[in-house]
Amino acid sequence: METSIVSIGNSKGIRLSKTLLEKYKIKDKVELILEKGYIIVKPIATPRKGWEKAFKEMNENEDDKLLLNDVFEDENLDEWK
């Protein structure tokens, strides 16, 4: 794909189409990797973004109970001492 270099203030940049942004899930930031004469533009993934708020809401709604006991009746805890 060929694209033009555009002026952005005193700098230069490239413009990415909406299709590319959506296809590669590029939001606000990207990582630039300089490798063997190439510039690689990589989306920054934040898979756990928003988890803190979600967990806080779960706690407030008392919806954060364990589905399984964290210790089983037949578990031998002596072997871990």
Distance bins in CASP14 RR format, pairs under 12 A and 6 or more apart:
PFRMAT RR
TARGET T0000
AUTHOR 0000-0000-0000
RMODE 2
METHOD distances of the structure
MODEL  1
1 14 0 0 0 0 0 1 0 0 0 0 0
1 15 0 0 0 0 0 1 0 0 0 0 0
1 16 0 0 0 0 1 0 0 0 0 0 0
1 17 0 0 0 0 1 0 0 0 0 0 0
1 19 0 0 0 0 0 1 0 0 0 0 0
1 20 0 0 0 0 1 0 0 0 0 0 0
1 23 0 0 0 0 0 1 0 0 0 0 0
1 41 0 0 0 0 0 1 0 0 0 0 0
2 14 0 0 0 0 0 1 0 0 0 0 0
3 13 0 0 0 0 1 0 0 0 0 0 0
3 14 1 0 1 0 0 0 0 0 0 0 0
3 15 1 0 0 1 0 0 0 0 0 0 0
3 16 1 0 0 1 0 0 0 0 0 0 0
3 17 0 0 0 0 1 0 0 0 0 0 0
3 20 0 0 0 0 1 0 0 0 0 0 0
3 41 0 0 0 0 0 1 0 0 0 0 0
4 12 0 0 0 0 1 0 0 0 0 0 0
4 13 0 0 0 0 1 0 0 0 0 0 0
4 14 1 0 0 1 0 0 0 0 0 0 0
4 15 1 0 0 1 0 0 0 0 0 0 0
4 16 0 0 0 0 0 1 0 0 0 0 0
5 11 0 0 0 0 0 1 0 0 0 0 0
5 12 1 0 1 0 0 0 0 0 0 0 0
5 13 1 0 1 0 0 0 0 0 0 0 0
5 14 1 0 0 1 0 0 0 0 0 0 0
5 15 0 0 0 0 1 0 0 0 0 0 0
6 12 1 0 0 1 0 0 0 0 0 0 0
6 13 1 0 1 0 0 0 0 0 0 0 0
6 14 1 0 0 1 0 0 0 0 0 0 0
6 15 1 0 1 0 0 0 0 0 0 0 0
6 16 0 0 0 0 0 1 0 0 0 0 0
7 13 1 0 0 1 0 0 0 0 0 0 0
7 14 0 0 0 0 0 1 0 0 0 0 0
7 15 0 0 0 0 0 1 0 0 0 0 0
8 14 0 0 0 0 1 0 0 0 0 0 0
8 15 0 0 0 0 1 0 0 0 0 0 0
13 32 0 0 0 0 0 1 0 0 0 0 0
13 39 0 0 0 0 0 1 0 0 0 0 0
13 41 0 0 0 0 0 1 0 0 0 0 0
14 20 0 0 0 0 0 1 0 0 0 0 0
14 30 0 0 0 0 0 1 0 0 0 0 0
14 32 0 0 0 0 0 1 0 0 0 0 0
14 39 0 0 0 0 1 0 0 0 0 0 0
14 41 0 0 0 0 1 0 0 0 0 0 0
15 21 0 0 0 0 0 1 0 0 0 0 0
16 22 0 0 0 0 0 1 0 0 0 0 0
16 23 0 0 0 0 0 1 0 0 0 0 0
16 24 0 0 0 0 1 0 0 0 0 0 0
16 26 1 0 0 1 0 0 0 0 0 0 0
16 27 0 0 0 0 0 1 0 0 0 0 0
16 30 0 0 0 0 1 0 0 0 0 0 0
16 41 1 0 0 1 0 0 0 0 0 0 0
16 43 0 0 0 0 0 1 0 0 0 0 0
17 23 0 0 0 0 1 0 0 0 0 0 0
17 24 0 0 0 0 0 1 0 0 0 0 0
17 26 0 0 0 0 0 1 0 0 0 0 0
18 24 0 0 0 0 0 1 0 0 0 0 0
18 26 0 0 0 0 0 1 0 0 0 0 0
19 26 0 0 0 0 0 1 0 0 0 0 0
20 26 1 0 0 1 0 0 0 0 0 0 0
20 30 0 0 0 0 0 1 0 0 0 0 0
20 41 0 0 0 0 1 0 0 0 0 0 0
20 43 0 0 0 0 0 1 0 0 0 0 0
21 27 0 0 0 0 1 0 0 0 0 0 0
21 28 0 0 0 0 0 1 0 0 0 0 0
21 30 0 0 0 0 1 0 0 0 0 0 0
21 41 0 0 0 0 0 1 0 0 0 0 0
21 43 0 0 0 0 1 0 0 0 0 0 0
22 43 0 0 0 0 0 1 0 0 0 0 0
23 43 0 0 0 0 0 1 0 0 0 0 0
24 30 0 0 0 0 1 0 0 0 0 0 0
24 31 0 0 0 0 0 1 0 0 0 0 0
24 40 0 0 0 0 0 1 0 0 0 0 0
24 41 0 0 0 0 1 0 0 0 0 0 0
24 42 0 0 0 0 1 0 0 0 0 0 0
24 43 1 0 1 0 0 0 0 0 0 0 0
24 44 0 0 0 0 0 1 0 0 0 0 0
24 45 0 0 0 0 0 1 0 0 0 0 0
25 42 0 0 0 0 0 1 0 0 0 0 0
25 43 1 0 1 0 0 0 0 0 0 0 0
25 44 0 0 0 0 1 0 0 0 0 0 0
25 45 1 0 0 1 0 0 0 0 0 0 0
25 46 0 0 0 0 0 1 0 0 0 0 0
25 47 0 0 0 0 0 1 0 0 0 0 0
26 41 1 0 0 1 0 0 0 0 0 0 0
26 42 0 0 0 0 1 0 0 0 0 0 0
26 43 1 0 1 0 0 0 0 0 0 0 0
26 44 0 0 0 0 1 0 0 0 0 0 0
26 45 0 0 0 0 0 1 0 0 0 0 0
27 43 1 0 0 1 0 0 0 0 0 0 0
27 44 1 0 0 1 0 0 0 0 0 0 0
27 45 0 0 0 0 1 0 0 0 0 0 0
27 46 0 0 0 0 1 0 0 0 0 0 0
27 49 0 0 0 0 1 0 0 0 0 0 0
28 43 0 0 0 0 0 1 0 0 0 0 0
28 44 0 0 0 0 1 0 0 0 0 0 0
28 46 0 0 0 0 1 0 0 0 0 0 0
28 49 0 0 0 0 0 1 0 0 0 0 0
29 41 0 0 0 0 0 1 0 0 0 0 0
29 42 0 0 0 0 0 1 0 0 0 0 0
29 43 0 0 0 0 1 0 0 0 0 0 0
29 44 1 0 1 0 0 0 0 0 0 0 0
29 45 0 0 0 0 0 1 0 0 0 0 0
29 46 0 0 0 0 1 0 0 0 0 0 0
29 49 0 0 0 0 0 1 0 0 0 0 0
30 39 0 0 0 0 0 1 0 0 0 0 0
30 40 0 0 0 0 1 0 0 0 0 0 0
30 41 1 0 1 0 0 0 0 0 0 0 0
30 42 1 0 0 1 0 0 0 0 0 0 0
30 43 1 0 1 0 0 0 0 0 0 0 0
30 44 1 0 0 1 0 0 0 0 0 0 0
30 45 0 0 0 0 0 1 0 0 0 0 0
31 39 0 0 0 0 0 1 0 0 0 0 0
31 40 0 0 0 0 1 0 0 0 0 0 0
31 41 1 0 0 1 0 0 0 0 0 0 0
31 42 1 0 1 0 0 0 0 0 0 0 0
31 43 1 0 0 1 0 0 0 0 0 0 0
31 44 1 0 1 0 0 0 0 0 0 0 0
31 45 0 0 0 0 1 0 0 0 0 0 0
31 46 0 0 0 0 0 1 0 0 0 0 0
32 38 0 0 0 0 0 1 0 0 0 0 0
32 39 1 0 0 1 0 0 0 0 0 0 0
32 40 1 0 0 1 0 0 0 0 0 0 0
32 41 1 0 0 1 0 0 0 0 0 0 0
32 42 1 0 0 1 0 0 0 0 0 0 0
32 43 0 0 0 0 0 1 0 0 0 0 0
32 44 0 0 0 0 0 1 0 0 0 0 0
33 39 1 0 0 1 0 0 0 0 0 0 0
33 40 1 0 1 0 0 0 0 0 0 0 0
33 41 0 0 0 0 1 0 0 0 0 0 0
33 42 1 0 0 1 0 0 0 0 0 0 0
33 43 0 0 0 0 0 1 0 0 0 0 0
33 44 0 0 0 0 0 1 0 0 0 0 0
34 40 1 0 0 1 0 0 0 0 0 0 0
34 41 0 0 0 0 0 1 0 0 0 0 0
34 42 0 0 0 0 0 1 0 0 0 0 0
35 41 0 0 0 0 0 1 0 0 0 0 0
35 42 0 0 0 0 0 1 0 0 0 0 0
48 54 0 0 0 0 1 0 0 0 0 0 0
48 55 0 0 0 0 0 1 0 0 0 0 0
50 56 0 0 0 0 1 0 0 0 0 0 0
50 57 0 0 0 0 0 1 0 0 0 0 0
51 57 0 0 0 0 0 1 0 0 0 0 0
51 58 0 0 0 0 0 1 0 0 0 0 0
52 58 0 0 0 0 0 1 0 0 0 0 0
52 59 0 0 0 0 0 1 0 0 0 0 0
53 59 0 0 0 0 0 1 0 0 0 0 0
53 60 0 0 0 0 0 1 0 0 0 0 0
54 60 0 0 0 0 0 1 0 0 0 0 0
54 61 0 0 0 0 0 1 0 0 0 0 0
54 63 0 0 0 0 0 1 0 0 0 0 0
54 64 0 0 0 0 0 1 0 0 0 0 0
55 61 0 0 0 0 0 1 0 0 0 0 0
55 63 0 0 0 0 1 0 0 0 0 0 0
55 64 1 0 0 1 0 0 0 0 0 0 0
56 63 0 0 0 0 0 1 0 0 0 0 0
56 64 0 0 0 0 1 0 0 0 0 0 0
57 63 0 0 0 0 1 0 0 0 0 0 0
57 64 0 0 0 0 1 0 0 0 0 0 0
58 64 1 0 1 0 0 0 0 0 0 0 0
58 65 0 0 0 0 1 0 0 0 0 0 0
59 65 0 0 0 0 0 1 0 0 0 0 0
69 75 0 0 0 0 1 0 0 0 0 0 0
70 77 0 0 0 0 0 1 0 0 0 0 0
71 77 1 0 0 1 0 0 0 0 0 0 0
71 80 0 0 0 0 0 1 0 0 0 0 0
END
